[in-house]
């Protein structure tokens, strides 16, 4: 079906931070709800914040990858710039952002 996990940044502007990644085989893409990607993403965020005790997590997305951009937004990640070397969009979410209530509905980690 694919793979997922965490990658620590060793250089560039995010040195010391951690990236989540999700790679799904094309047969697992579901354009209506992105079900698999969202389910995996929620669990990666939960694991990263609680088990790994990371205060924030990042995702890198190619500018034209509409599905990945949509998934980042669905997970509550916000655009946070562009990688200088690769031109990838940087998305970020902080654990403290998940604790804000009354900001437009429940967050995916609330279920």
CNS distance restraints for C-alpha pairs under 8 A (distance, minus, plus):
assign (resid   1 and name CA) (resid  24 and name CA) 5.85 0.50 0.50
assign (resid   1 and name CA) (resid  25 and name CA) 5.45 0.50 0.50
assign (resid   1 and name CA) (resid  27 and name CA) 7.92 0.50 0.50
assign (resid   1 and name CA) (resid  28 and name CA) 6.54 0.50 0.50
assign (resid   2 and name CA) (resid  22 and name CA) 7.67 0.50 0.50
assign (resid   2 and name CA) (resid  23 and name CA) 5.35 0.50 0.50
assign (resid   2 and name CA) (resid  24 and name CA) 4.28 0.50 0.50
assign (resid   2 and name CA) (resid  25 and name CA) 5.41 0.50 0.50
assign (resid   3 and name CA) (resid  22 and name CA) 6.09 0.50 0.50
assign (resid   3 and name CA) (resid  23 and name CA) 5.29 0.50 0.50
assign (resid   3 and name CA) (resid  24 and name CA) 6.56 0.50 0.50
assign (resid   4 and name CA) (resid  20 and name CA) 7.46 0.50 0.50
assign (resid   4 and name CA) (resid  21 and name CA) 5.33 0.50 0.50
assign (resid   4 and name CA) (resid  22 and name CA) 4.37 0.50 0.50
assign (resid   4 and name CA) (resid  23 and name CA) 6.08 0.50 0.50
assign (resid   4 and name CA) (resid  40 and name CA) 7.74 0.50 0.50
assign (resid   5 and name CA) (resid  20 and name CA) 5.78 0.50 0.50
assign (resid   5 and name CA) (resid  21 and name CA) 5.56 0.50 0.50
assign (resid   5 and name CA) (resid  22 and name CA) 6.88 0.50 0.50
assign (resid   5 and name CA) (resid  44 and name CA) 7.06 0.50 0.50
assign (resid   6 and name CA) (resid  18 and name CA) 6.49 0.50 0.50
assign (resid   6 and name CA) (resid  19 and name CA) 5.52 0.50 0.50
assign (resid   6 and name CA) (resid  20 and name CA) 4.60 0.50 0.50
assign (resid   6 and name CA) (resid  21 and name CA) 6.23 0.50 0.50
assign (resid   7 and name CA) (resid  18 and name CA) 5.63 0.50 0.50
assign (resid   7 and name CA) (resid  19 and name CA) 5.14 0.50 0.50
assign (resid   7 and name CA) (resid  20 and name CA) 6.49 0.50 0.50
assign (resid   7 and name CA) (resid  21 and name CA) 7.62 0.50 0.50
assign (resid   8 and name CA) (resid  15 and name CA) 7.83 0.50 0.50
assign (resid   8 and name CA) (resid  16 and name CA) 6.55 0.50 0.50
assign (resid   8 and name CA) (resid  17 and name CA) 5.90 0.50 0.50
assign (resid   8 and name CA) (resid  18 and name CA) 4.32 0.50 0.50
assign (resid   8 and name CA) (resid  19 and name CA) 6.18 0.50 0.50
assign (resid   9 and name CA) (resid  14 and name CA) 6.00 0.50 0.50
assign (resid   9 and name CA) (resid  15 and name CA) 4.92 0.50 0.50
assign (resid   9 and name CA) (resid  16 and name CA) 5.62 0.50 0.50
assign (resid   9 and name CA) (resid  17 and name CA) 5.57 0.50 0.50
assign (resid   9 and name CA) (resid  18 and name CA) 5.84 0.50 0.50
assign (resid   9 and name CA) (resid  19 and name CA) 7.12 0.50 0.50
assign (resid  10 and name CA) (resid  14 and name CA) 7.77 0.50 0.50
assign (resid  10 and name CA) (resid  15 and name CA) 5.00 0.50 0.50
assign (resid  10 and name CA) (resid  16 and name CA) 6.29 0.50 0.50
assign (resid  11 and name CA) (resid  15 and name CA) 4.67 0.50 0.50
assign (resid  11 and name CA) (resid  16 and name CA) 7.86 0.50 0.50
assign (resid  12 and name CA) (resid  83 and name CA) 7.93 0.50 0.50
assign (resid  12 and name CA) (resid  85 and name CA) 7.84 0.50 0.50
assign (resid  13 and name CA) (resid  83 and name CA) 7.38 0.50 0.50
assign (resid  17 and name CA) (resid  56 and name CA) 7.80 0.50 0.50
assign (resid  17 and name CA) (resid  57 and name CA) 7.12 0.50 0.50
assign (resid  17 and name CA) (resid  58 and name CA) 7.53 0.50 0.50
assign (resid  18 and name CA) (resid  54 and name CA) 7.94 0.50 0.50
assign (resid  18 and name CA) (resid  56 and name CA) 7.86 0.50 0.50
assign (resid  18 and name CA) (resid  57 and name CA) 5.65 0.50 0.50
assign (resid  18 and name CA) (resid  58 and name CA) 6.15 0.50 0.50
assign (resid  19 and name CA) (resid  57 and name CA) 5.81 0.50 0.50
assign (resid  19 and name CA) (resid  58 and name CA) 4.53 0.50 0.50
assign (resid  19 and name CA) (resid  59 and name CA) 5.25 0.50 0.50
assign (resid  19 and name CA) (resid  60 and name CA) 7.38 0.50 0.50
assign (resid  20 and name CA) (resid  44 and name CA) 6.95 0.50 0.50
assign (resid  20 and name CA) (resid  45 and name CA) 7.92 0.50 0.50
assign (resid  20 and name CA) (resid  57 and name CA) 6.82 0.50 0.50
assign (resid  20 and name CA) (resid  58 and name CA) 6.21 0.50 0.50
assign (resid  20 and name CA) (resid  59 and name CA) 5.62 0.50 0.50
assign (resid  21 and name CA) (resid  59 and name CA) 6.71 0.50 0.50
assign (resid  22 and name CA) (resid  37 and name CA) 6.95 0.50 0.50
assign (resid  22 and name CA) (resid  40 and name CA) 7.50 0.50 0.50
assign (resid  22 and name CA) (resid  41 and name CA) 7.36 0.50 0.50
assign (resid  24 and name CA) (resid  28 and name CA) 6.19 0.50 0.50
assign (resid  24 and name CA) (resid  29 and name CA) 7.01 0.50 0.50
assign (resid  24 and name CA) (resid  37 and name CA) 7.51 0.50 0.50
assign (resid  25 and name CA) (resid  29 and name CA) 7.13 0.50 0.50
assign (resid  28 and name CA) (resid  36 and name CA) 7.20 0.50 0.50
assign (resid  29 and name CA) (resid  34 and name CA) 6.53 0.50 0.50
assign (resid  29 and name CA) (resid  36 and name CA) 7.57 0.50 0.50
assign (resid  30 and name CA) (resid  34 and name CA) 4.85 0.50 0.50
assign (resid  30 and name CA) (resid  35 and name CA) 6.43 0.50 0.50
assign (resid  30 and name CA) (resid  36 and name CA) 7.67 0.50 0.50
assign (resid  31 and name CA) (resid  67 and name CA) 7.70 0.50 0.50
assign (resid  34 and name CA) (resid  38 and name CA) 5.96 0.50 0.50
assign (resid  34 and name CA) (resid  71 and name CA) 7.23 0.50 0.50
assign (resid  35 and name CA) (resid  39 and name CA) 6.12 0.50 0.50
assign (resid  36 and name CA) (resid  40 and name CA) 6.11 0.50 0.50
assign (resid  37 and name CA) (resid  41 and name CA) 5.87 0.50 0.50
assign (resid  37 and name CA) (resid  71 and name CA) 7.10 0.50 0.50
assign (resid  38 and name CA) (resid  42 and name CA) 6.07 0.50 0.50
assign (resid  38 and name CA) (resid  71 and name CA) 6.57 0.50 0.50
assign (resid  38 and name CA) (resid  74 and name CA) 7.53 0.50 0.50
assign (resid  38 and name CA) (resid  75 and name CA) 7.03 0.50 0.50
assign (resid  39 and name CA) (resid  43 and name CA) 6.50 0.50 0.50
assign (resid  40 and name CA) (resid  44 and name CA) 6.16 0.50 0.50
assign (resid  41 and name CA) (resid  45 and name CA) 6.18 0.50 0.50
assign (resid  41 and name CA) (resid  75 and name CA) 6.93 0.50 0.50
assign (resid  42 and name CA) (resid  46 and name CA) 6.17 0.50 0.50
assign (resid  42 and name CA) (resid  75 and name CA) 6.79 0.50 0.50
assign (resid  42 and name CA) (resid 108 and name CA) 6.43 0.50 0.50
assign (resid  42 and name CA) (resid 109 and name CA) 6.08 0.50 0.50
assign (resid  43 and name CA) (resid  47 and name CA) 6.03 0.50 0.50
assign (resid  44 and name CA) (resid  48 and name CA) 5.93 0.50 0.50
assign (resid  45 and name CA) (resid  49 and name CA) 6.03 0.50 0.50
assign (resid  45 and name CA) (resid  57 and name CA) 7.48 0.50 0.50
assign (resid  46 and name CA) (resid  50 and name CA) 5.92 0.50 0.50
assign (resid  46 and name CA) (resid  51 and name CA) 7.73 0.50 0.50
assign (resid  46 and name CA) (resid 109 and name CA) 7.06 0.50 0.50
assign (resid  47 and name CA) (resid  51 and name CA) 5.06 0.50 0.50
assign (resid  47 and name CA) (resid  52 and name CA) 6.42 0.50 0.50
assign (resid  48 and name CA) (resid  52 and name CA) 4.89 0.50 0.50
assign (resid  48 and name CA) (resid  53 and name CA) 6.24 0.50 0.50
assign (resid  48 and name CA) (resid  54 and name CA) 5.77 0.50 0.50
assign (resid  48 and name CA) (resid  57 and name CA) 7.32 0.50 0.50
assign (resid  49 and name CA) (resid  53 and name CA) 4.84 0.50 0.50
assign (resid  49 and name CA) (resid  54 and name CA) 4.96 0.50 0.50
assign (resid  49 and name CA) (resid  55 and name CA) 6.33 0.50 0.50
assign (resid  49 and name CA) (resid  56 and name CA) 7.30 0.50 0.50
assign (resid  49 and name CA) (resid  95 and name CA) 6.37 0.50 0.50
assign (resid  50 and name CA) (resid  54 and name CA) 7.43 0.50 0.50
assign (resid  55 and name CA) (resid  94 and name CA) 5.84 0.50 0.50
assign (resid  55 and name CA) (resid  95 and name CA) 5.62 0.50 0.50
assign (resid  55 and name CA) (resid  96 and name CA) 7.75 0.50 0.50
assign (resid  56 and name CA) (resid  92 and name CA) 6.92 0.50 0.50
assign (resid  56 and name CA) (resid  93 and name CA) 5.56 0.50 0.50
assign (resid  56 and name CA) (resid  94 and name CA) 4.08 0.50 0.50
assign (resid  56 and name CA) (resid  95 and name CA) 5.94 0.50 0.50
assign (resid  57 and name CA) (resid  92 and name CA) 5.75 0.50 0.50
assign (resid  57 and name CA) (resid  93 and name CA) 5.57 0.50 0.50
assign (resid  57 and name CA) (resid  94 and name CA) 6.50 0.50 0.50
assign (resid  58 and name CA) (resid  90 and name CA) 6.81 0.50 0.50
assign (resid  58 and name CA) (resid  91 and name CA) 5.48 0.50 0.50
assign (resid  58 and name CA) (resid  92 and name CA) 4.44 0.50 0.50
assign (resid  58 and name CA) (resid  93 and name CA) 6.58 0.50 0.50
assign (resid  59 and name CA) (resid  72 and name CA) 7.46 0.50 0.50
assign (resid  59 and name CA) (resid  90 and name CA) 5.95 0.50 0.50
assign (resid  59 and name CA) (resid  91 and name CA) 5.00 0.50 0.50
assign (resid  59 and name CA) (resid  92 and name CA) 6.39 0.50 0.50
assign (resid  60 and name CA) (resid  88 and name CA) 5.90 0.50 0.50
assign (resid  60 and name CA) (resid  89 and name CA) 5.63 0.50 0.50
assign (resid  60 and name CA) (resid  90 and name CA) 4.93 0.50 0.50
assign (resid  60 and name CA) (resid  91 and name CA) 6.27 0.50 0.50
assign (resid  61 and name CA) (resid  65 and name CA) 6.65 0.50 0.50
assign (resid  61 and name CA) (resid  68 and name CA) 6.51 0.50 0.50
assign (resid  61 and name CA) (resid  69 and name CA) 6.67 0.50 0.50
assign (resid  61 and name CA) (resid  88 and name CA) 5.37 0.50 0.50
assign (resid  61 and name CA) (resid  89 and name CA) 5.11 0.50 0.50
assign (resid  61 and name CA) (resid  90 and name CA) 6.66 0.50 0.50
assign (resid  61 and name CA) (resid  91 and name CA) 7.69 0.50 0.50
assign (resid  62 and name CA) (resid  87 and name CA) 7.53 0.50 0.50
assign (resid  62 and name CA) (resid  88 and name CA) 4.83 0.50 0.50
assign (resid  62 and name CA) (resid  89 and name CA) 6.18 0.50 0.50
assign (resid  63 and name CA) (resid  87 and name CA) 7.71 0.50 0.50
assign (resid  63 and name CA) (resid  88 and name CA) 6.08 0.50 0.50
assign (resid  63 and name CA) (resid  89 and name CA) 6.03 0.50 0.50
assign (resid  65 and name CA) (resid  69 and name CA) 6.28 0.50 0.50
assign (resid  66 and name CA) (resid  70 and name CA) 6.07 0.50 0.50
assign (resid  67 and name CA) (resid  71 and name CA) 6.19 0.50 0.50
assign (resid  68 and name CA) (resid  72 and name CA) 6.16 0.50 0.50
assign (resid  69 and name CA) (resid  73 and name CA) 6.36 0.50 0.50
assign (resid  70 and name CA) (resid  74 and name CA) 6.11 0.50 0.50
assign (resid  71 and name CA) (resid  75 and name CA) 6.19 0.50 0.50
assign (resid  72 and name CA) (resid  76 and name CA) 6.48 0.50 0.50
assign (resid  72 and name CA) (resid  77 and name CA) 5.15 0.50 0.50
assign (resid  72 and name CA) (resid  78 and name CA) 7.38 0.50 0.50
assign (resid  72 and name CA) (resid  91 and name CA) 6.91 0.50 0.50
assign (resid  73 and name CA) (resid  77 and name CA) 5.13 0.50 0.50
assign (resid  73 and name CA) (resid  78 and name CA) 6.40 0.50 0.50
assign (resid  74 and name CA) (resid 108 and name CA) 7.86 0.50 0.50
assign (resid  75 and name CA) (resid 107 and name CA) 7.51 0.50 0.50
assign (resid  75 and name CA) (resid 108 and name CA) 6.32 0.50 0.50
assign (resid  76 and name CA) (resid  93 and name CA) 6.60 0.50 0.50
assign (resid  76 and name CA) (resid 107 and name CA) 7.04 0.50 0.50
assign (resid  76 and name CA) (resid 108 and name CA) 7.85 0.50 0.50
assign (resid  77 and name CA) (resid  91 and name CA) 5.62 0.50 0.50
assign (resid  77 and name CA) (resid  92 and name CA) 5.01 0.50 0.50
assign (resid  77 and name CA) (resid  93 and name CA) 4.68 0.50 0.50
assign (resid  78 and name CA) (resid  91 and name CA) 5.16 0.50 0.50
assign (resid  78 and name CA) (resid  92 and name CA) 5.38 0.50 0.50
assign (resid  78 and name CA) (resid  93 and name CA) 6.49 0.50 0.50
assign (resid  79 and name CA) (resid  89 and name CA) 6.99 0.50 0.50
assign (resid  79 and name CA) (resid  90 and name CA) 5.80 0.50 0.50
assign (resid  79 and name CA) (resid  91 and name CA) 4.41 0.50 0.50
assign (resid  79 and name CA) (resid  92 and name CA) 6.47 0.50 0.50
assign (resid  80 and name CA) (resid  89 and name CA) 7.56 0.50 0.50
assign (resid  80 and name CA) (resid  90 and name CA) 5.25 0.50 0.50
assign (resid  80 and name CA) (resid  91 and name CA) 5.34 0.50 0.50
assign (resid  80 and name CA) (resid  92 and name CA) 6.17 0.50 0.50
assign (resid  81 and name CA) (resid  89 and name CA) 6.11 0.50 0.50
assign (resid  81 and name CA) (resid  90 and name CA) 5.29 0.50 0.50
assign (resid  81 and name CA) (resid  91 and name CA) 7.51 0.50 0.50
assign (resid  82 and name CA) (resid  87 and name CA) 5.64 0.50 0.50
assign (resid  82 and name CA) (resid  88 and name CA) 5.57 0.50 0.50
assign (resid  82 and name CA) (resid  89 and name CA) 4.55 0.50 0.50
assign (resid  82 and name CA) (resid  90 and name CA) 5.38 0.50 0.50
assign (resid  83 and name CA) (resid  87 and name CA) 4.99 0.50 0.50
assign (resid  83 and name CA) (resid  88 and name CA) 5.34 0.50 0.50
assign (resid  83 and name CA) (resid  89 and name CA) 6.45 0.50 0.50
assign (resid  83 and name CA) (resid  90 and name CA) 6.64 0.50 0.50
assign (resid  93 and name CA) (resid  97 and name CA) 6.98 0.50 0.50
assign (resid  94 and name CA) (resid  98 and name CA) 7.15 0.50 0.50
assign (resid  95 and name CA) (resid  99 and name CA) 7.13 0.50 0.50
assign (resid  96 and name CA) (resid 100 and name CA) 7.13 0.50 0.50
assign (resid  98 and name CA) (resid 107 and name CA) 6.80 0.50 0.50
assign (resid  98 and name CA) (resid 109 and name CA) 7.72 0.50 0.50
assign (resid 101 and name CA) (resid 105 and name CA) 7.78 0.50 0.50
assign (resid 101 and name CA) (resid 106 and name CA) 7.57 0.50 0.50
assign (resid 102 and name CA) (resid 106 and name CA) 7.94 0.50 0.50
assign (resid 106 and name CA) (resid 110 and name CA) 6.17 0.50 0.50
assign (resid 107 and name CA) (resid 111 and name CA) 7.89 0.50 0.50
